């Protein structure tokens, strides 16, 4: 079965636009990468839903996810656009479902709708003056999945829960994808998140090493069996950070600009640094574990797009 690839665009969250001063040019650099992904055959481009930068909050650009999702679907023609993932706590789920329906129409059916429970405490407290504990975030997340799905599938949905209540909101148009916009649920929680994937999701996104991913997919398979869902109908994705080398340069020297003050050893713990052969070899076990969709983040593509094209030409065909 072929593996599909998506690419994260530089939106500022990972401090990947700081060498560009003009915010207009920052946006144009981001959308230029999206167009490069489209030209080079990636299936999708992705953004993060965050307000403050990482690894520490800095006074730097971080474009808002849904605004740029709407922009990117109009800046491109073929490539799909998704969020990995929208934080449930940042917008009421009924409003979020309405926003997604609108963007799905704007994109002519190219929206990937990602949703997660949220985790970044600093920005949560900055914007909302609170940070619910994990059980509350997960219970609210469960209610949100139900509401969003009903907003896309029912004419006058009603729901009364502990965290959210809706009273027959009208959502027209509901989008153009059938039966509804593609619903990606992020996270590997075995008791809540993967069960929600089986119940509502078109796709999941899980992280970890090969053994962890294989185990999570086994749990998902059982949840699918419990609700009468075909496991193979669900896209199974993971996200990786890749620094693709050309094979002729020293790895430490080649990563110097991307690493900044981090050592090569520190950098290589979070990035796959290697040639096309080495990256391919690291991908193969993930594919064997059941991954059929890979979301790739690459450093410094706002300034130089060589890696975007080379990954498409050298790595992606190995899994087509």
C-alpha positions in Angstrom: 0.0 0.0 0.0 1.5 3.4 -1.0 2.5 5.9 1.8 1.3 9.5 1.5 3.3 12.5 2.6 2.4 15.9 3.9 4.7 18.9 4.8 4.5 21.4 7.6 4.9 25.0 6.4 6.9 27.6 8.4 4.4 29.7 10.4 6.7 31.0 13.1 5.7 28.6 16.0 9.1 26.8 15.8 11.0 30.1 15.4 11.3 29.4 11.7 10.5 32.8 10.3 12.8 34.9 12.6 15.3 35.8 9.8 12.6 37.7 7.9 11.6 41.0 9.4 8.6 42.1 7.4 5.4 40.2 8.5 4.1 40.3 4.9 7.2 38.7 3.6 7.0 36.1 6.4 3.5 35.2 5.3 4.7 35.0 1.7 7.6 32.8 2.6 5.2 30.4 4.4 2.8 30.3 1.4 5.7 29.9 -1.0 6.6 26.7 0.8 3.0 25.5 0.5 3.2 26.1 -3.3 6.5 24.3 -3.5 5.0 21.3 -1.7 2.1 21.3 -4.2 4.6 21.5 -7.1 6.7 18.7 -5.8 3.8 16.2 -5.3 3.1 16.3 -1.5 -0.5 15.4 -0.8 -1.0 18.1 1.9 0.5 21.0 3.9 0.1 21.5 7.6 0.1 24.1 10.3 0.3 24.0 14.1 -2.4 25.6 16.3 -0.4 27.7 18.7 -0.1 31.3 19.7 3.3 31.4 21.4 6.6 30.2 20.1 8.6 27.2 21.3 10.8 26.1 23.0 10.1 29.4 24.9 7.5 32.1 24.3 9.3 35.0 22.5 8.1 38.2 21.0 8.2 36.7 17.5 5.7 36.0 14.7 3.4 33.0 15.2 0.6 33.1 12.6 -2.8 31.9 13.9 -3.7 28.4 12.5 -7.3 28.9 11.2 -6.6 32.3 9.6 -3.7 30.9 7.6 -5.6 27.6 6.8 -8.1 29.8 5.1 -5.4 31.7 3.3 -3.4 28.7 2.3 -6.4 27.0 0.7 -6.8 30.0 -1.6 -3.0 30.3 -2.2 -2.9 26.8 -3.5 -4.9 24.8 -6.0 -4.4 21.0 -5.4 -2.7 20.3 -2.1 -4.8 19.6 1.0 -4.4 21.8 4.1 -4.6 20.6 7.7 -3.9 21.6 11.3 -1.9 19.2 13.5 -4.0 19.8 15.5 -6.6 22.5 16.5 -6.6 22.9 20.2 -10.1 22.1 21.4 -9.9 24.6 24.3 -9.2 27.6 22.1 -12.6 27.8 20.2 -16.1 26.5 21.0 -16.5 23.3 19.0 -19.7 24.4 17.3 -18.0 27.5 16.1 -14.9 25.5 15.0 -17.2 23.1 13.1 -18.7 26.1 11.3 -15.3 27.5 10.5 -14.2 24.2 9.1 -17.3 23.9 7.0 -16.7 27.3 5.5 -13.0 26.6 4.7 -13.9 23.2 3.2 -16.0 25.1 0.7 -13.3 27.7 0.1 -10.9 24.9 -0.7 -13.3 23.0 -2.9 -13.0 20.1 -0.5 -9.3 20.1 0.4 -9.6 20.6 4.1 -8.1 18.2 6.6 -9.7 19.1 10.0 -7.4 18.2 12.9 -8.4 18.3 16.6 -6.7 17.6 19.8 -7.2 18.2 23.5 -4.4 20.8 23.9 -1.3 20.9 26.0 0.7 24.2 25.9 0.0 25.6 29.3 1.8 28.9 28.8 -0.3 30.1 25.9 -3.5 28.6 27.4 -3.1 30.7 30.6 -2.0 33.8 28.6 -5.1 33.8 26.5 -7.7 32.1 28.7 -6.3 32.6 32.3 -6.8 28.9 33.0 -5.4 25.5 32.2 -7.8 22.6 32.9 -6.3 19.5 34.3 -5.9 16.5 32.0 -9.1 14.7 32.9 -11.2 17.8 32.3 -9.4 18.5 29.0 -10.1 15.0 27.9 -13.8 15.0 28.9 -14.3 18.3 27.1 -12.5 16.8 24.1 -14.9 13.9 24.0 -17.9 16.2 24.1 -16.3 18.4 21.4 -15.9 15.4 19.0 -19.5 14.6 19.4 -20.6 18.2 18.8 -18.4 18.7 15.7 -19.6 15.5 14.1 -23.2 16.3 14.8 -22.7 19.8 13.3 -21.6 18.2 10.1 -24.2 15.5 9.9 -27.4 16.8 11.5 -29.7 19.7 10.5 -30.5 20.9 14.0 -28.2 19.1 16.5 -28.8 19.3 20.3 -26.4 18.5 23.0 -26.2 19.2 26.7 -23.0 18.2 28.5 -20.8 19.2 31.4 -18.6 21.5 29.2 -20.6 22.4 26.2 -24.3 22.9 25.3 -25.7 23.5 21.8 -29.4 24.1 21.0 -30.1 23.4 17.3 -27.4 25.5 15.7 -27.8 25.7 11.9 -24.6 24.9 10.0 -25.0 25.6 6.3 -23.2 24.8 4.1 -21.7 21.8 6.0 -18.8 21.6 3.6 -18.3 19.9 0.3 -16.6 16.6 1.2 -18.9 13.7 1.8 -20.1 12.6 4.3 -18.2 15.5 6.0 -14.8 17.2 6.1 -11.9 14.8 6.8 -11.7 14.5 10.6 -8.1 13.9 12.0 -7.9 13.2 15.7 -4.4 13.7 17.2 -3.0 11.8 20.2 -2.3 8.3 21.3 -4.4 8.0 24.5 -5.7 4.5 24.6 -8.9 4.9 26.7 -10.2 8.2 25.2 -8.4 9.5 22.1 -8.1 6.3 20.1 -11.7 5.3 21.0 -12.8 8.7 19.6 -10.8 7.9 16.4 -12.7 4.7 16.0 -16.0 6.4 16.6 -15.6 9.7 14.7 -12.3 9.9 13.0 -11.2 9.6 9.4 -7.5 9.7 10.5 -5.3 9.5 13.6 -1.9 10.9 14.4 0.2 9.1 16.9 3.9 9.5 17.9 6.6 7.5 19.5 9.0 4.8 18.5 8.1 1.9 16.3 7.0 -0.4 19.1 4.8 2.3 20.6 3.2 3.1 17.3 2.5 -0.6 16.5 0.9 -1.0 20.0 -1.3 2.1 19.5 -2.5 0.8 16.2 -3.4 -2.5 17.8 -5.4 -0.7 20.4 -7.1 1.3 17.6 -7.9 -1.9 15.8 -9.7 -3.3 18.8 -11.7 -0.1 19.3 -12.7 -0.3 15.7 -13.9 -3.9 16.2 -15.8 -2.8 19.3 -17.8 -0.2 17.4 -18.1 -2.1 14.1 -15.7 0.2 12.2 -13.3 -1.0 9.4 -9.8 -0.3 10.8 -8.4 0.0 7.3 -10.7 2.9 6.5 -8.8 5.1 9.0 -5.7 7.0 7.8 -2.8 6.2 10.3 -0.3 9.0 10.4 2.7 10.1 12.4 4.9 13.2 12.3 8.7 13.3 11.9 11.4 16.0 11.8 13.8 15.6 9.0 17.1 17.3 8.1 18.0 15.8 4.7 21.7 15.8 3.8 23.0 15.7 0.3 25.6 13.0 1.2 28.6 15.3 0.5 28.8 17.5 3.6 29.7 16.9 7.2 26.4 16.5 9.2 27.5 18.8 12.0 28.5 21.5 9.6 25.4 21.0 7.4 23.1 21.5 10.4 24.9 24.5 12.0 22.4 27.2 10.8 19.4 25.1 11.8 20.8 24.1 15.2 21.7 27.6 16.4 23.1 27.2 19.9 22.1 23.6 20.3 24.8 20.9 19.9 24.6 18.4 17.1 23.9 15.7 19.6 20.9 17.6 21.0 19.6 18.4 17.6 19.9 14.9 16.3 17.7 13.7 19.2 14.7 15.6 17.7 15.6 15.6 14.0 16.3 12.7 11.7 19.6 13.9 10.2 20.8 11.8 7.2 21.0 11.1 3.6 18.1 9.9 1.5 19.3 6.3 2.2 19.4 6.9 5.9 16.1 8.6 6.1 14.5 5.9 4.0 15.9 3.2 6.3 14.4 5.0 9.3 11.0 5.3 7.7 10.7 1.7 6.6 10.0 0.3 10.2 7.3 2.9 10.7 5.6 1.9 7.5 5.9 -1.8 8.5 4.2 -0.9 11.8 1.2 0.4 10.0 1.8 4.1 9.3 0.4 5.0 5.8 0.6 8.8 6.1 3.7 10.8 7.1 3.8 14.5 8.1 7.2 16.0 7.6 8.8 19.1 9.2 12.0 20.4 7.7 14.1 23.2 9.1 14.9 26.5 7.3 12.5 25.9 4.4 11.3 29.5 4.7 14.8 30.6 3.4 15.8 27.7 1.1 13.5 25.1 -0.4 16.0 22.6 -1.6 15.1 20.0 1.0 11.4 20.2 0.0 12.2 19.2 -3.6 14.9 16.7 -2.7 12.8 14.8 -0.2 10.0 14.6 -2.8 12.4 13.4 -5.5 14.7 11.1 -3.4 12.6 9.7 -0.5 8.9 9.8 -1.3 9.2 7.6 -4.5 10.6 4.8 -2.3 7.2 4.4 -0.7 4.8 5.0 -3.6 
